[in-house]
Amino acid sequence: MFNNWINIHDLSRLKDKVLHGEWRGVFNKARQNTAARIRSTWEHTQGPPLDAWEIPLLRRRWNLLVSGDEEVGHIEYIRNKFLVGKKDLAAFSPCCGSGNNEMRWAGMGLFCRIDACDLSAPRIAAARAAAEKGGLSGIIGFSLSDWREAPMSAPYDLVIAEGALHHLYPMRSALARIRGMLKPGGLLLVNDFVGPSRFQWTPGQLQAANALLALIPADYRRRWSDDRVKTRVDAPGRLRMKLADPSEAAESSLILPLLGEMFNTLELKNKGGGLIPLVFHGIAHHYIQPDETAAEILRLCFATEDLLMRSGGIASDYILGVFQKSMD
């Protein structure tokens, strides 16, 4: 409807919220400005296990696709391939959330300073407390600020974008600003979603996701939120996306083309995700500690996603990349 500005599934979702007395939250969200909507979306520090990346077997799969070893994550992989022998590095990390990834980077012993920022006060408070507890507060400086206004020590050796780029827009301006933060030859490390903007899934993705969902026994697709059986995967309406979080995947489809244009690509690893996150969103809790049936469902879905990527039926929506600013 109107280029999916709004659809029947959004109206059904709105009806459910009204029936459950949640209409005030919807109304208040609609009245907020862009910055306030973004902040309110990320006020929590720990949410329910709704998303596929909460599933340990998926994280192990992503490790395998990146490093070739289920036990070796992307941070260790990048360190071993690109940062051997480096020390006293300075880095910047936008949209850091609760700082878990930044603390893992700091724990490598390679950095003299990591400047990190986020708009969520609860998450920054949690990050500061965790850094203090872990003895890393002397290395990581967490600031409550917009990334464009955060205190910086530029130029940096690295900019670390852990799930951050897809929240930045306009994308060309954001990447130009990041490039300006880096020293000549500096690295931009990207671990992120690069799929369809505003989660406007392709017809091929939706067809495959719904076909897989239909194969899953009902008890393994009951939603966390209301215990109802998940029956369909649909692209959210653009209006709902903008009302919920104006930054969410605003220009995510531009990330890869612009990175290729504005930086030198040193490494690009496809992690998949063109299918799995769609199927398991809202029902991931069944697969955190999977029984044999749940594990078999995951294996089937992983194999299907691999097959469709190899055949060109779907693209990889998640990547790990290492990009370099030119030496000029």
Secondary structure as UniProt FT lines:
FT   TURN            2..5
FT   HELIX           8..19
FT   TURN            20..21
FT   HELIX           23..31
FT   HELIX           34..41
FT   HELIX           52..54
FT   HELIX           56..67
FT   TURN            70..71
FT   HELIX           74..82
FT   TURN            84..85
FT   STRAND          89..93
FT   TURN            97..98
FT   HELIX           100..106
FT   TURN            107..108
FT   STRAND          111..118
FT   HELIX           121..133
FT   TURN            134..135
FT   TURN            137..139
FT   STRAND          140..144
FT   TURN            147..149
FT   STRAND          156..162
FT   HELIX           165..167
FT   HELIX           171..181
FT   STRAND          182..193
FT   HELIX           197..199
FT   HELIX           203..215
FT   HELIX           218..220
FT   TURN            224..226
FT   HELIX           238..244
FT   TURN            246..251
FT   HELIX           252..254
FT   HELIX           255..262
FT   STRAND          264..272
FT   HELIX           276..280
FT   TURN            281..283
FT   HELIX           284..287
FT   HELIX           292..311
FT   STRAND          318..324
//
